[in-house]
Amino acid sequence: MSKSAVIATPREGKSSWRLYLTLTKPKVVALMLLTALVGMCLAMPGALPPIQTIAGLSGIALMAGSAAAFNHLIDRRIDAIMARTYKRPLPSGDINAVRVFAFALFIGAVGFTILMLWTNSLTAWLTLASLFGYAAVYTLYLKRATPQNIVIAGIAGAMPPLLGWTAVTGELHANAWLLVMIIFIWTPPHFWALAIHRKDDYAKADIPMLPVTHGVSYTKTSILLYTVLLSLVCLMPVLVGMSGLLYLAVSSCLSAGFIASAWKLKFNADESSAMDTFKFSIYT
């Protein structure tokens, strides 16, 4: 039996559908859909249009899953080196690259078609641009080119609330871009906290993440400064009248907690501080 045939066959105990689901990074996609739904709700405070809402979320989910699968495909050699990722379907040999490529292309095309037919072309093309930005610009180039990779490419991951907004309205709005800005500023401290924890992995894989190129202390300072900036940006929805006092109270508490976690990481860190900051950022 050829090596490719062995790789193409899922290992015992791992069903095919679970492998394909893993390729889509379902937890990440779920968070993206949550922010897309927030964008929809803020765009239309009343009842959401059912067809555009369901089609919008479905299309965004499929295309986000497609981008994740392309990420698995492009990063398979790096993933095989890193302790966090070596058990993923491709480096572990549970599935081969041809099947992953076909799967990613298929669900991306289905998602794009859904958005074109049942939401609008603006949402479809913006989602496609986000997919390309994450799968190609970030994963294929920026990730390996600069320690500011996650900052520059953060715009792709910050797009879901805008996509949700356009899915139900068919138009761009300044308030939608404000939601993008919040996630854009949130992304670097979120990801750099994980990068500190996995610094040795990134160094071994020759990925120029900030803790590798500029040191852990510099990265901790950057995380702290970004959390302060994020707290200010999170006030803007209240200032423009998009959100009220409840949002202000919750946002202020979460921002204070994020800053406190980043402060501890910078000035009073222990072995778990980086992951604690990373985990707290998910709840913000």
N, C-alpha and C positions, 0 to 999 in steps of 0.2 A: 504493500500500500504506500502511495506517495505521501510525502510530508504535507502537501497541501490538502490532501483528503483527510488526514488526521486532524489538521487545524480546523477544517470546515465542519467537523462533527462535534456538537456540544458534548462536554464531559458528562459523565454519569451524574445524575442528580440535579442537573441544571437544565430546565426546560427552555426551549427556544424562545418562547414569548417573554420569559424573564430576562433573557440575554438582550433581546431587542429593547425591552423596557429600560434596562440599565443603560443602554447606549443613549437614551434620550435625557438622562439625568433628571428623573421625574421630580425630585425635591426642588431642584433649581427652577424647573419649569413651573411647578406649583406656586413658588414665590413670585415668579414673573406674571402668572395669571392673576394672582392676588392684586398686584400693583396695576395690572391692566383693568381689572374690575373697579379699582378705586378711581382710575381715570374715567371710566364710563359713568360711575355714580356722580362724580364731581361735574362731569360735562352735562348730565341731565339729572337734576335733583329729583325729578318725578319718576314715574315708572319707566324702566328701560324698554326699548323696543325688543321684543323677544327674538326675532329672527337675526337682527344685526348683533345682538348680544351673544347668542349661542354660536352663530357663525364666526363672529369676531374672536371669541375665546378659543373656539376649536381651531381656527386657522392659525392663530398666534401660537397655540400649543404645539401644533404639528410642525410649524416652521422653526420654533425654538428647539423642539426635539431634533429636527433635522440639523440645525447648527451644532447641537451637542454631539450628534453622531459623527458629523464631519470633524469635530474637535477630537473625538476618540481616534478617528482614522489618521489625522495628521500627526497627532502626538503619540502614536502607538510606540515608537522607539524610546521616546522620553519616558513614557508611562512605565515601560519595562524596567527602567533604572530606579524609579522613585518608589520608596516604601509605601507611600500613600496610594499609589495607582497601579502597582504591578499586578494586582489581581483583577483589573478590568478585563472585559471580554477579549479584547484583541491581544494584549501582551500575555495573557494567561493561556492563549490558544483555544479558547472556547468557540471562536468564530473567526472567519477569515476576512481580509480587507475587501474583497470583491463584494461579498454579501453586505458588508457595512456600507459601502459606497452606494450600492443599489437601494438599500433601505433608506439611507439619508436622502437620496435624490427623490425617491418615491414619495415619502411623507412630506418633503418640502414642496413638491409639485402639487400634491393634494391640498396642502394647506394654502398655497398660493391661489389655487383654483377656487377654493371655498371663499376666500376673502374677495376675490374678483367678482364672483357670482352673487354673493349674498351680503357683502358689506359694501365696499367701494374700492375703486382702483387706487386711491390715495393710500389707504391702509395696506393694501396688498404690496404696493411698491416700497412703502416705508419699511414694512416687515422684511421684505426681500433684502433691502439695503442693510438692515440690522443683521440679518443672517450672514450676508457677505462680509460685513464689518467684523463680526465675531469669528467666523470660521476661517476667513481668508486673511484679512488685514491683521487681526490680532494673533490668531493661532499660528498662521503661516509665516508672518513677518515680524510684527512688533514684539511678540513674546520673546523672540530671540535677538532682537536688535537694540533694545534700550531698557534701562531700569524704570523708565516712566511708562512702560508698556501698558500697565493696568489703568493708568490715568488717561492716556490718549484713547485707549480702546473702551474706556468706561462708558462712552456715549452709546455704544451698541447695547450694552446691558441695561442702560437707563431708559431705553425707549418704550417699554411696555405700557406705562401709563398714558403716554402720548398716542400709542397705537389703540389703546382702549378708547381714548377720547375721539380719535378720528373714526373709529369703527361705528360709533353711534351718532356722530354728527356729520361726518364727511368733510370736515374742515379743520384746519390748524388754528390754534388759539394760544395767546401768550401764556395763559394759565396752565395749559398743557406742558409748555416748555419749562415752566417753573417746577412742575412735578419731575420732569426729566433732570433738572438741575439738582434737586434734592438727592436723587439716587446717584447721580454723577459724582457729587461730593462725598456721599456715603461710601462709595465703592473702594477708594484707596485705603482708608483706615480699616475697613472690613477685611480686605484681601491681604494687606501688609501684615496684619496681626497673624494670619495663618502663615504667611511667608516667613516670619520670624521663627515660628514653631518648626517649619520645614526647611529652614535655611540650608542645612547640610544636603538635603535631597536636591534642592535647586542648584547648589554648587556642583554636586556630582553630575547632574544632567547638563551643566554648562548653560543654565538659564540665568540671565542677568537681572534677577529680582533685586529690589532695592537693598534688602539686608545683606545680600552677597556682594554687591558692588560698592555700597556706601557704609556698610556696617550696621549692626543692630541698634546702637545708640542713636544714630542719625534717623533710622527708620522709626524708632519710638517717638522721637521728637516730631517727625512728620505726622505720625498718627495722632498725636495730641493736638497739633495745630489744625489738622483737618477736622477733628471732632468739634473744636471750637467754631471753626468756619461753618460746619454743618448745623450747629445749634442756631447760628444767625440766619442761615438760609431757610431753616425750618420755620422761622417766624414770618416769612414772606407771604405764605397763604393767608395768614390772618390780616396782614397789612393791606392786601389787595381785596379783602372781603370774600375770599373763596372758602374760608373756614372760620369757625367761631371759637367760643371760649373753651368748649370741651376739647377740641383739637389742641388749643394753646396749652391747656393744663397737661394733657397726656404727652404732647410733644416736648414740653419743657422738662418734664420728669425723666423722659427717656434720654433726652439730650444731656441732662445733668448726670445721669447714670453712665452714659457712654464716655463723657469727659472724665468722670471719676475713675472709670476702668482704665482709660488711657493714661491718666495721671499715675495710677498705681503701676502700670506697666513701665512707665518712664522712670519713676523715682523710688518705687518700693516693690520691685518685681520678684516673683518666685518662679519656680519651674512651670507652673500652670497659668501664669498671668497672660501670656500671649493667647492661649486657647480660650481663656476666660473672656478676654476682650473680643476675640473672634465670635464666640458664642453669643455674647451680649449684643453685638452688632446685628445679629440676625433678628433679634426681637425689636430692634429700633426701626 
